[in-house]
């Protein structure tokens, strides 16, 4: 091999090996935000990028064309309301759930799916959701969403990281920062979902609507 190419590859390899953050450098990137000021969550944000560690979630993300959510205050002091619209494989579906807030923890339930989330620091106008989800009889929910999958599991436990933004595009530096946070949390490779700005968003109320009990 050409000596210059060998040297170049060595330098690239050294750079990549040293670009990973140390646990100390990762700490502020993965520390949950305080939710004392609920207004940091309010408003509509668009789904920009996402990772998951479960094959079923990955398959759903691969077929997702667009998604947005809107968080609004609730009459209850320890709750907020989250409305969401997704376009998956050409079909729109929506949901509206009450989210309970306990300290810096967000908990929601839709059908048999329970999600526990934290907000992490992110770019201006962004929400970064670190989510742990568990579900029993998950196919019941998938049927409501008109989604079919070859994954046989009916009871699942998944960890996901979703980057939302009030804009539909973000700077490369913001996206790289998100990927760095993902690596700190143990995710690797390219995101399972990357929004394509050519894809349209579903209108509110379009398609099948699900609500929490």
C-alpha positions as CSV (number, residue, x, y, z in Angstrom):
1,X,0.0,0.0,0.0
2,X,1.2,3.5,-0.8
3,X,3.0,4.9,2.3
4,X,1.1,8.2,2.2
5,X,-2.3,6.4,2.1
6,X,-1.2,4.2,5.0
7,X,-0.1,7.2,7.0
8,X,-3.4,9.0,6.2
9,X,-5.5,6.0,7.3
10,X,-3.5,5.8,10.5
11,X,-4.2,9.5,11.3
12,X,-7.9,9.0,10.5
13,X,-8.0,5.9,12.7
14,X,-6.4,7.8,15.6
15,X,-8.8,10.6,15.2
16,X,-11.8,8.3,15.3
17,X,-10.5,6.4,18.3
18,X,-10.0,9.6,20.2
19,X,-13.2,11.4,19.1
20,X,-15.3,9.3,21.5
21,X,-16.1,11.3,24.6
22,X,-15.0,10.1,28.1
23,X,-17.6,9.4,30.8
24,X,-16.9,12.7,32.3
25,X,-17.4,14.5,29.0
26,X,-20.6,12.5,28.4
27,X,-22.1,13.3,31.8
28,X,-23.6,16.8,31.0
29,X,-24.9,15.5,27.7
30,X,-27.0,12.8,29.3
31,X,-28.1,14.5,32.5
32,X,-31.9,15.0,32.6
33,X,-33.1,18.5,32.5
34,X,-35.2,20.1,35.3
35,X,-38.9,20.4,34.5
36,X,-39.5,23.1,37.0
37,X,-40.3,25.4,34.0
38,X,-42.8,23.3,32.0
39,X,-42.9,25.9,29.2
40,X,-39.7,24.5,27.8
41,X,-41.8,21.6,26.5
42,X,-44.8,23.5,25.1
43,X,-45.6,23.9,21.5
44,X,-45.2,21.8,18.3
45,X,-42.0,20.1,17.4
46,X,-41.1,17.9,14.4
47,X,-39.3,14.6,14.6
48,X,-35.9,15.1,13.1
49,X,-33.8,12.0,14.1
50,X,-34.2,8.9,16.2
51,X,-32.6,5.8,17.5
52,X,-34.0,2.7,19.2
53,X,-32.5,-0.5,20.5
54,X,-35.4,-2.8,19.7
55,X,-36.0,-4.4,16.2
56,X,-39.7,-3.7,16.2
57,X,-39.2,0.0,17.0
58,X,-36.4,0.1,14.4
59,X,-38.7,-1.3,11.7
60,X,-41.4,1.3,12.6
61,X,-38.9,4.1,12.4
62,X,-37.6,2.9,9.0
63,X,-41.2,3.2,7.6
64,X,-41.9,6.6,9.3
65,X,-42.1,9.4,6.8
66,X,-42.9,12.2,9.2
67,X,-44.0,12.8,12.7
68,X,-44.8,15.8,15.0
69,X,-46.0,16.3,18.5
70,X,-47.6,19.2,20.4
71,X,-47.4,19.6,24.1
72,X,-49.8,21.8,25.9
73,X,-50.7,22.6,29.6
74,X,-53.3,20.6,31.4
75,X,-55.8,21.6,34.0
76,X,-53.9,19.2,36.4
77,X,-50.8,20.7,37.9
78,X,-48.8,17.5,37.5
79,X,-49.8,16.7,33.9
80,X,-49.4,18.0,30.4
81,X,-51.2,16.9,27.2
82,X,-49.2,15.5,24.2
83,X,-50.9,15.3,20.8
84,X,-49.0,13.5,18.0
85,X,-49.5,12.9,14.3
86,X,-47.4,10.2,12.4
87,X,-47.2,9.3,8.8
88,X,-46.0,5.7,8.6
89,X,-45.8,3.8,5.3
90,X,-48.2,6.4,3.7
91,X,-50.8,6.2,6.5
92,X,-51.6,8.9,9.0
93,X,-52.4,8.1,12.6
94,X,-52.6,10.3,15.7
95,X,-52.8,10.1,19.4
96,X,-53.5,12.2,22.4
97,X,-52.1,11.3,25.9
98,X,-51.9,12.7,29.3
99,X,-48.3,12.9,30.5
100,X,-47.7,12.8,34.3
101,X,-44.7,14.8,35.6
102,X,-42.9,13.7,38.7
103,X,-39.7,15.7,39.3
104,X,-37.9,15.4,36.0
105,X,-39.6,12.2,34.9
106,X,-42.4,12.1,32.2
107,X,-44.7,9.1,32.2
108,X,-47.4,8.3,29.7
109,X,-49.6,5.3,28.9
110,X,-51.4,4.5,25.6
111,X,-53.2,1.2,25.4
112,X,-50.8,-1.3,26.8
113,X,-47.7,0.8,26.1
114,X,-46.1,2.7,29.0
115,X,-43.3,5.2,28.3
116,X,-41.0,6.8,30.9
117,X,-38.9,9.7,29.5
118,X,-36.4,12.4,30.4
119,X,-35.6,15.6,28.5
120,X,-31.9,16.1,27.8
121,X,-30.1,19.3,26.9
122,X,-30.3,20.1,23.2
123,X,-30.2,22.9,20.6
124,X,-32.4,26.0,20.7
125,X,-36.0,25.2,19.9
126,X,-35.3,21.5,20.3
127,X,-36.6,18.7,22.5
128,X,-34.4,15.6,23.1
129,X,-36.4,12.7,24.6
130,X,-34.6,9.8,26.2
131,X,-37.4,7.2,26.5
132,X,-37.8,3.7,28.0
133,X,-40.9,1.9,26.9
134,X,-42.6,-1.3,27.9
135,X,-45.6,-3.0,26.4
136,X,-47.7,-6.1,26.7
137,X,-49.9,-7.3,23.9
138,X,-48.2,-4.7,21.7
139,X,-49.8,-6.1,18.5
140,X,-53.1,-4.7,19.7
141,X,-51.7,-1.2,19.5
142,X,-50.0,-2.0,16.1
143,X,-53.3,-3.2,14.7
144,X,-54.9,0.1,15.7
145,X,-52.1,1.9,13.9
146,X,-52.6,-0.4,10.8
147,X,-49.0,-1.6,11.1
148,X,-47.8,-5.1,10.4
149,X,-44.4,-6.5,11.4
150,X,-42.6,-9.8,11.2
151,X,-41.2,-9.3,14.7
152,X,-42.8,-12.1,16.8
153,X,-42.5,-10.5,20.3
154,X,-45.7,-9.3,21.8
155,X,-44.2,-8.1,25.1
156,X,-41.4,-5.6,24.5
157,X,-39.0,-3.4,26.3
158,X,-37.3,-0.7,24.3
159,X,-35.0,2.3,24.8
160,X,-35.2,5.2,22.3
161,X,-33.7,8.6,21.7
162,X,-35.7,11.1,19.7
163,X,-34.6,14.6,18.6
164,X,-37.5,17.0,18.0
165,X,-37.3,20.6,16.7
166,X,-39.6,23.5,16.1
167,X,-37.9,23.7,12.6
168,X,-38.0,20.9,10.0
169,X,-34.2,21.1,9.4
170,X,-31.3,21.6,11.7
171,X,-27.6,22.7,11.3
172,X,-25.1,19.9,10.8
173,X,-23.4,20.8,14.1
174,X,-26.7,20.3,16.0
175,X,-27.2,16.9,14.3
176,X,-23.6,15.8,15.1
177,X,-24.1,16.9,18.7
178,X,-27.2,14.7,18.9
179,X,-25.3,11.7,17.5
180,X,-22.6,12.3,20.1
181,X,-25.2,12.2,22.8
182,X,-26.6,9.0,21.3
183,X,-23.1,7.4,21.4
184,X,-22.8,8.5,25.1
185,X,-26.0,6.6,25.7
186,X,-24.8,3.5,24.0
187,X,-26.4,3.9,20.5
188,X,-24.2,3.3,17.5
189,X,-24.2,3.8,13.8
190,X,-26.5,6.0,11.8
191,X,-30.0,7.0,13.3
192,X,-32.9,4.6,12.6
193,X,-34.9,7.6,11.5
194,X,-33.8,10.7,9.6
195,X,-36.5,13.1,8.5
196,X,-36.5,13.9,4.7
197,X,-37.8,17.5,4.3
198,X,-39.5,16.4,1.0
199,X,-42.0,14.4,3.2
200,X,-45.2,16.2,4.2
201,X,-46.6,16.1,7.7
202,X,-50.1,14.8,8.5
203,X,-52.6,17.4,9.5
204,X,-54.0,17.3,13.0
205,X,-56.9,14.9,13.2
206,X,-56.0,13.2,10.0
207,X,-56.3,9.4,10.0
208,X,-56.8,7.0,12.9
209,X,-56.9,8.7,16.4
210,X,-56.0,6.9,19.7
211,X,-56.3,8.4,23.1
212,X,-55.1,7.4,26.6
213,X,-57.6,6.0,29.1
